[in-house]
Amino acid sequence: MKKLTLFLMLALGSLHQNALSQEPDIELLHNAAERGNVAAQFQLATAYYTGQGVSQNHAEAVKWYL
């Protein structure tokens, strides 16, 4: 049972890390954000804030966060 638990924890951690390391599709997010999709606006703002998939731009991030 302990081995199974350890395996599941490692597998889930690996999946989570892969999800975090993927670059967002900025063009898709930008189009959805402009159409008013709140989730896309937040993801786009976060991408600009962290520089993931785009050049880091805090002013652009603030624009999309607000």
The first five atom37 places (N, CA, C, CB, O) and aatype in JSON, in Angstrom:
{
  "aatype": [12, 11, 11, 10, 16, 10, 13, 10, 12, 10, 0, 10, 7, 15, 10, 8, 5, 2, 0, 10, 15, 5, 6, 14, 3, 9, 6, 10, 10, 8, 2, 0, 0, 6, 1, 7, 2, 19, 0, 0, 5, 13, 5, 10, 0, 16, 0, 18, 18, 16, 7, 5, 7, 19, 15, 5, 2, 8, 0, 6, 0, 19, 11, 17, 18, 10],
  "atom_mask": [
    [1, 1, 1, 1, 1],
    [1, 1, 1, 1, 1],
    [1, 1, 1, 1, 1],
    [1, 1, 1, 1, 1],
    [1, 1, 1, 1, 1],
    [1, 1, 1, 1, 1],
    [1, 1, 1, 1, 1],
    [1, 1, 1, 1, 1],
    [1, 1, 1, 1, 1],
    [1, 1, 1, 1, 1],
    [1, 1, 1, 1, 1],
    [1, 1, 1, 1, 1],
    [1, 1, 1, 0, 1],
    [1, 1, 1, 1, 1],
    [1, 1, 1, 1, 1],
    [1, 1, 1, 1, 1],
    [1, 1, 1, 1, 1],
    [1, 1, 1, 1, 1],
    [1, 1, 1, 1, 1],
    [1, 1, 1, 1, 1],
    [1, 1, 1, 1, 1],
    [1, 1, 1, 1, 1],
    [1, 1, 1, 1, 1],
    [1, 1, 1, 1, 1],
    [1, 1, 1, 1, 1],
    [1, 1, 1, 1, 1],
    [1, 1, 1, 1, 1],
    [1, 1, 1, 1, 1],
    [1, 1, 1, 1, 1],
    [1, 1, 1, 1, 1],
    [1, 1, 1, 1, 1],
    [1, 1, 1, 1, 1],
    [1, 1, 1, 1, 1],
    [1, 1, 1, 1, 1],
    [1, 1, 1, 1, 1],
    [1, 1, 1, 0, 1],
    [1, 1, 1, 1, 1],
    [1, 1, 1, 1, 1],
    [1, 1, 1, 1, 1],
    [1, 1, 1, 1, 1],
    [1, 1, 1, 1, 1],
    [1, 1, 1, 1, 1],
    [1, 1, 1, 1, 1],
    [1, 1, 1, 1, 1],
    [1, 1, 1, 1, 1],
    [1, 1, 1, 1, 1],
    [1, 1, 1, 1, 1],
    [1, 1, 1, 1, 1],
    [1, 1, 1, 1, 1],
    [1, 1, 1, 1, 1],
    [1, 1, 1, 0, 1],
    [1, 1, 1, 1, 1],
    [1, 1, 1, 0, 1],
    [1, 1, 1, 1, 1],
    [1, 1, 1, 1, 1],
    [1, 1, 1, 1, 1],
    [1, 1, 1, 1, 1],
    [1, 1, 1, 1, 1],
    [1, 1, 1, 1, 1],
    [1, 1, 1, 1, 1],
    [1, 1, 1, 1, 1],
    [1, 1, 1, 1, 1],
    [1, 1, 1, 1, 1],
    [1, 1, 1, 1, 1],
    [1, 1, 1, 1, 1],
    [1, 1, 1, 1, 1]
  ],
  "atom_positions": [
    [[0.83, -1.2, 0.0], [0.0, 0.0, 0.0], [0.87, 1.26, 0.0], [-0.94, 0.0, 1.22], [0.56, 2.24, -0.68]],
    [[1.97, 1.23, 0.77], [2.84, 2.4, 0.83], [3.5, 2.66, -0.53], [3.92, 2.21, 1.91], [3.67, 3.81, -0.93]],
    [[3.86, 1.58, -1.22], [4.48, 1.74, -2.53], [3.49, 2.35, -3.53], [4.99, 0.39, -3.06], [3.86, 3.19, -4.34]],
    [[2.24, 1.91, -3.45], [1.21, 2.44, -4.35], [0.98, 3.93, -4.07], [-0.11, 1.66, -4.18], [0.87, 4.72, -5.01]],
    [[0.92, 4.29, -2.81], [0.72, 5.69, -2.44], [1.89, 6.55, -2.93], [0.58, 5.83, -0.92], [1.68, 7.63, -3.49]],
    [[3.11, 6.06, -2.73], [4.29, 6.79, -3.2], [4.27, 6.94, -4.72], [5.57, 6.07, -2.75], [4.55, 8.02, -5.24]],
    [[3.93, 5.87, -5.41], [3.86, 5.92, -6.87], [2.84, 6.95, -7.34], [3.51, 4.54, -7.44], [3.12, 7.75, -8.23]],
    [[1.66, 6.93, -6.73], [0.61, 7.88, -7.12], [1.03, 9.32, -6.85], [-0.69, 7.57, -6.38], [0.75, 10.21, -7.66]],
    [[1.68, 9.56, -5.73], [2.14, 10.91, -5.41], [3.16, 11.4, -6.44], [2.74, 10.96, -4.0], [3.1, 12.55, -6.88]],
    [[4.1, 10.53, -6.8], [5.11, 10.91, -7.79], [4.49, 11.12, -9.17], [6.2, 9.84, -7.87], [4.87, 12.05, -9.88]],
    [[3.55, 10.27, -9.54], [2.9, 10.39, -10.84], [2.1, 11.69, -10.93], [1.99, 9.18, -11.11], [2.18, 12.4, -11.93]],
    [[1.34, 11.99, -9.89], [0.55, 13.22, -9.9], [1.44, 14.46, -9.89], [-0.39, 13.25, -8.7], [1.14, 15.45, -10.55]],
    [[2.53, 14.4, -9.14], [3.48, 15.52, -9.12], [4.08, 15.76, -10.49], [0.0, 0.0, 0.0], [4.26, 16.91, -10.9]],
    [[4.4, 14.68, -11.18], [4.97, 14.79, -12.52], [3.96, 15.4, -13.5], [5.42, 13.42, -13.02], [4.31, 16.26, -14.3]],
    [[2.72, 14.95, -13.43], [1.67, 15.5, -14.3], [1.46, 16.98, -14.03], [0.36, 14.74, -14.11], [1.3, 17.78, -14.96]],
    [[1.47, 17.35, -12.75], [1.27, 18.75, -12.37], [2.41, 19.61, -12.91], [1.18, 18.89, -10.83], [2.18, 20.69, -13.44]],
    [[3.64, 19.12, -12.79], [4.8, 19.87, -13.28], [4.73, 20.05, -14.79], [6.09, 19.17, -12.89], [5.06, 21.12, -15.3]],
    [[4.32, 19.02, -15.51], [4.19, 19.13, -16.96], [3.15, 20.18, -17.34], [3.81, 17.78, -17.57], [3.35, 20.94, -18.29]],
    [[2.06, 20.21, -16.62], [1.01, 21.19, -16.91], [1.52, 22.61, -16.68], [-0.24, 20.93, -16.03], [1.17, 23.53, -17.42]],
    [[2.34, 22.8, -15.65], [2.86, 24.13, -15.35], [3.91, 24.58, -16.36], [3.44, 24.15, -13.96], [4.05, 25.78, -16.6]],
    [[4.64, 23.65, -16.94], [5.75, 24.02, -17.81], [5.33, 24.27, -19.26], [6.79, 22.95, -17.76], [6.16, 24.7, -20.06]],
    [[4.1, 24.02, -19.61], [3.66, 24.21, -20.99], [3.42, 25.69, -21.26], [2.4, 23.4, -21.27], [2.84, 26.4, -20.45]],
    [[3.87, 26.12, -22.42], [3.68, 27.51, -22.83], [2.22, 27.72, -23.23], [4.63, 27.88, -24.0], [1.64, 26.89, -23.93]],
    [[1.62, 28.82, -22.8], [0.24, 29.09, -23.2], [0.17, 29.53, -24.67], [-0.39, 30.17, -22.3], [1.14, 30.07, -25.2]],
    [[-0.95, 29.3, -25.3], [-1.18, 29.76, -26.68], [-1.65, 31.21, -26.59], [-2.24, 28.84, -27.44], [-2.84, 31.48, -26.42]],
    [[-0.71, 32.12, -26.7], [-0.98, 33.54, -26.46], [-2.0, 34.09, -27.45], [0.31, 34.34, -26.55], [-2.88, 34.86, -27.06]],
    [[-1.89, 33.72, -28.71], [-2.84, 34.24, -29.71], [-4.27, 33.81, -29.37], [-2.47, 33.75, -31.13], [-5.2, 34.61, -29.44]],
    [[-4.44, 32.55, -29.0], [-5.75, 32.04, -28.62], [-6.27, 32.75, -27.37], [-5.69, 30.52, -28.38], [-7.43, 33.15, -27.31]],
    [[-5.4, 32.9, -26.37], [-5.8, 33.6, -25.14], [-6.18, 35.05, -25.44], [-4.66, 33.55, -24.11], [-7.17, 35.55, -24.91]],
    [[-5.39, 35.71, -26.27], [-5.64, 37.12, -26.58], [-6.99, 37.29, -27.27], [-4.53, 37.68, -27.46], [-7.76, 38.19, -26.93]],
    [[-7.29, 36.42, -28.23], [-8.57, 36.5, -28.93], [-9.73, 36.28, -27.97], [-8.63, 35.48, -30.08], [-10.72, 37.01, -28.01]],
    [[-9.62, 35.27, -27.12], [-10.69, 34.98, -26.16], [-10.82, 36.11, -25.14], [-10.42, 33.64, -25.43], [-11.93, 36.48, -24.76]],
    [[-9.69, 36.66, -24.71], [-9.71, 37.75, -23.73], [-10.39, 38.99, -24.32], [-8.28, 38.1, -23.28], [-11.17, 39.65, -23.63]],
    [[-10.11, 39.29, -25.57], [-10.75, 40.44, -26.22], [-12.25, 40.25, -26.37], [-10.13, 40.69, -27.58], [-12.99, 41.23, -26.41]],
    [[-12.7, 39.01, -26.45], [-14.14, 38.73, -26.55], [-14.81, 38.71, -25.18], [-14.37, 37.38, -27.26], [-16.02, 38.46, -25.08]],
    [[-14.04, 38.97, -24.11], [-14.63, 39.07, -22.79], [-14.53, 37.83, -21.93], [0.0, 0.0, 0.0], [-15.14, 37.77, -20.86]],
    [[-13.77, 36.83, -22.37], [-13.61, 35.61, -21.58], [-12.73, 35.92, -20.38], [-12.99, 34.46, -22.45], [-11.54, 36.19, -20.52]],
    [[-13.33, 35.9, -19.19], [-12.64, 36.3, -17.96], [-11.48, 35.37, -17.64], [-13.62, 36.33, -16.8], [-10.42, 35.84, -17.22]],
    [[-11.65, 34.07, -17.82], [-10.58, 33.12, -17.55], [-9.39, 33.38, -18.47], [-11.08, 31.66, -17.71], [-8.24, 33.31, -18.04]],
    [[-9.66, 33.67, -19.74], [-8.59, 33.97, -20.69], [-7.89, 35.28, -20.33], [-9.15, 34.05, -22.13], [-6.67, 35.39, -20.46]],
    [[-8.66, 36.26, -19.86], [-8.06, 37.53, -19.44], [-7.1, 37.31, -18.29], [-9.16, 38.53, -19.04], [-6.0, 37.87, -18.27]],
    [[-7.5, 36.48, -17.33], [-6.65, 36.2, -16.18], [-5.39, 35.44, -16.61], [-7.42, 35.39, -15.13], [-4.29, 35.77, -16.17]],
    [[-5.56, 34.43, -17.46], [-4.41, 33.65, -17.92], [-3.46, 34.51, -18.75], [-4.88, 32.45, -18.74], [-2.24, 34.37, -18.64]],
    [[-4.0, 35.37, -19.58], [-3.17, 36.26, -20.39], [-2.41, 37.24, -19.5], [-4.04, 37.03, -21.42], [-1.22, 37.48, -19.7]],
    [[-3.09, 37.8, -18.52], [-2.43, 38.71, -17.58], [-1.31, 38.0, -16.84], [-3.44, 39.27, -16.58], [-0.22, 38.56, -16.66]],
    [[-1.55, 36.79, -16.41], [-0.53, 36.01, -15.71], [0.65, 35.71, -16.62], [-1.12, 34.71, -15.16], [1.8, 35.75, -16.18]],
    [[0.38, 35.41, -17.88], [1.46, 35.15, -18.84], [2.32, 36.39, -19.01], [0.87, 34.71, -20.21], [3.55, 36.3, -19.02]],
    [[1.7, 37.55, -19.14], [2.47, 38.79, -19.26], [3.23, 39.09, -17.97], [1.54, 39.96, -19.61], [4.36, 39.57, -18.02]],
    [[2.63, 38.83, -16.84], [3.28, 39.11, -15.55], [4.51, 38.24, -15.35], [2.29, 38.89, -14.4], [5.55, 38.72, -14.89]],
    [[4.4, 36.95, -15.7], [5.51, 36.01, -15.49], [6.45, 35.91, -16.67], [4.96, 34.65, -15.17], [7.57, 35.41, -16.54]],
    [[6.01, 36.38, -17.84], [6.82, 36.26, -19.04], [6.78, 34.87, -19.65], [0.0, 0.0, 0.0], [7.69, 34.47, -20.37]],
    [[5.72, 34.13, -19.36], [5.59, 32.77, -19.89], [4.9, 32.81, -21.26], [4.8, 31.86, -18.91], [3.7, 33.07, -21.34]],
    [[5.68, 32.56, -22.31], [5.13, 32.56, -23.67], [5.16, 33.92, -24.35], [0.0, 0.0, 0.0], [4.91, 34.02, -25.55]],
    [[5.46, 34.96, -23.6], [5.55, 36.33, -24.12], [6.68, 37.05, -23.38], [4.19, 37.11, -23.96], [7.18, 36.56, -22.37]],
    [[7.07, 38.21, -23.89], [8.02, 39.03, -23.15], [7.33, 39.56, -21.91], [8.58, 40.2, -24.03], [6.17, 39.98, -21.97]],
    [[8.03, 39.55, -20.8], [7.44, 40.03, -19.55], [7.08, 41.5, -19.69], [8.4, 39.81, -18.35], [7.9, 42.32, -20.11]],
    [[5.82, 41.84, -19.33], [5.33, 43.2, -19.49], [4.29, 43.45, -18.4], [4.72, 43.43, -20.93], [3.13, 43.08, -18.54]],
    [[4.74, 44.08, -17.32], [3.84, 44.3, -16.18], [2.7, 45.26, -16.51], [4.63, 44.82, -15.0], [1.6, 45.11, -15.98]],
    [[2.95, 46.23, -17.36], [1.88, 47.17, -17.73], [0.77, 46.44, -18.48], [2.45, 48.32, -18.61], [-0.41, 46.68, -18.23]],
    [[1.14, 45.55, -19.38], [0.15, 44.77, -20.12], [-0.57, 43.81, -19.18], [0.82, 43.98, -21.28], [-1.77, 43.56, -19.33]],
    [[0.15, 43.27, -18.21], [-0.46, 42.37, -17.23], [-1.53, 43.1, -16.43], [0.62, 41.78, -16.28], [-2.63, 42.58, -16.23]],
    [[-1.21, 44.3, -15.98], [-2.18, 45.09, -15.2], [-3.41, 45.38, -16.04], [-1.55, 46.41, -14.71], [-4.54, 45.31, -15.54]],
    [[-3.22, 45.7, -17.31], [-4.34, 45.98, -18.22], [-5.31, 44.8, -18.23], [-3.83, 46.26, -19.65], [-6.53, 45.0, -18.17]],
    [[-4.79, 43.58, -18.32], [-5.66, 42.41, -18.4], [-6.17, 41.96, -17.04], [-4.92, 41.27, -19.07], [-7.25, 41.36, -16.96]],
    [[-5.43, 42.23, -15.98], [-5.94, 41.9, -14.64], [-7.14, 42.78, -14.3], [-4.84, 42.07, -13.58], [-8.06, 42.33, -13.62]],
    [[-7.13, 44.03, -14.77], [-8.23, 44.94, -14.46], [-9.27, 44.85, -15.54], [-7.73, 46.39, -14.31], [-10.29, 45.54, -15.47]]
  ]
}
